[in-house]
């Protein structure tokens, strides 16, 4: 089902999907809730920036990057948002 949604709503959906994907992967792989360590998700051109409060969390995100991206793509394909040219960065 393809949805006709505005660019602003697409951005909100993308941000929330990345946020939720990170939380789900951490819960599954590390049995840890990292909600308190995530600060923000920002979209800048073709980059998604994930800001954290601790460097150790950032390094764990790098390790779990493929799983996070896979889950993100699973979710985003369901509403047909064309966002295939992105780079996920952890800061």
C-alpha positions as CSV (number, residue, x, y, z in Angstrom):
1,X,0.0,0.0,0.0
2,X,1.6,3.3,-1.1
3,X,0.7,6.3,1.0
4,X,0.7,9.8,-0.2
5,X,2.2,11.7,2.7
6,X,4.0,15.0,2.8
7,X,7.8,15.3,3.0
8,X,7.6,16.5,6.6
9,X,5.6,13.5,7.6
10,X,8.0,11.2,5.8
11,X,10.9,12.7,7.8
12,X,9.0,12.2,11.1
13,X,8.3,8.6,10.1
14,X,11.9,8.0,9.1
15,X,13.2,9.4,12.4
16,X,10.8,7.4,14.5
17,X,11.5,4.3,12.5
18,X,15.3,4.6,13.1
19,X,14.7,5.3,16.8
20,X,12.5,2.3,17.2
21,X,14.7,0.0,15.2
22,X,17.7,0.9,17.3
23,X,15.8,0.2,20.5
24,X,14.4,-3.1,19.2
25,X,17.8,-4.4,18.1
26,X,19.4,-3.4,21.4
27,X,16.6,-5.1,23.3
28,X,17.0,-8.3,21.2
29,X,20.7,-8.5,20.9
30,X,22.0,-6.9,24.1
31,X,18.9,-7.3,26.4
32,X,19.3,-3.6,27.2
33,X,17.0,-0.6,27.0
34,X,19.1,2.3,25.5
35,X,16.3,4.9,25.4
36,X,18.0,7.1,28.0
37,X,21.2,7.1,26.0
38,X,19.6,8.2,22.7
39,X,19.5,12.0,22.3
40,X,18.2,12.7,18.8
41,X,17.8,11.5,15.2
42,X,18.4,14.2,12.6
43,X,18.0,14.1,8.8
44,X,20.5,16.1,6.8
45,X,20.3,15.6,3.0
46,X,21.1,11.9,2.6
47,X,22.4,11.3,6.1
48,X,20.6,10.2,9.2
49,X,22.5,11.3,12.3
50,X,22.0,9.4,15.5
51,X,23.2,11.3,18.6
52,X,24.0,9.4,21.8
53,X,25.2,10.4,25.3
54,X,27.9,7.7,25.7
55,X,30.7,6.7,23.4
56,X,30.3,3.0,24.4
57,X,26.8,3.1,23.0
58,X,28.0,4.6,19.8
59,X,30.5,1.8,19.4
60,X,27.8,-0.8,20.0
61,X,25.7,0.9,17.4
62,X,28.5,0.5,14.9
63,X,28.7,-3.2,15.7
64,X,24.9,-3.6,15.3
65,X,24.7,-1.3,12.3
66,X,23.7,-4.0,9.8
67,X,20.9,-5.3,12.0
68,X,19.6,-1.8,12.6
69,X,19.5,-1.0,8.9
70,X,17.8,-4.3,8.0
71,X,15.1,-3.7,10.5
72,X,14.7,-0.1,9.4
73,X,14.3,-1.2,5.8
74,X,11.8,-3.9,6.7
75,X,9.6,-1.2,8.3
76,X,10.1,1.5,5.7
77,X,9.2,-0.7,2.8
78,X,5.8,-1.3,4.2
79,X,4.7,2.2,3.4
80,X,6.8,2.7,0.3
81,X,8.8,5.7,1.3
82,X,11.6,6.1,-1.2
83,X,14.6,6.7,1.0
84,X,17.2,4.4,-0.5
85,X,20.2,6.8,-0.7
86,X,20.9,7.3,3.0
87,X,23.9,7.0,5.2
88,X,23.4,6.2,8.9
89,X,26.0,7.9,11.1
90,X,26.4,7.7,14.9
91,X,27.6,10.8,16.7
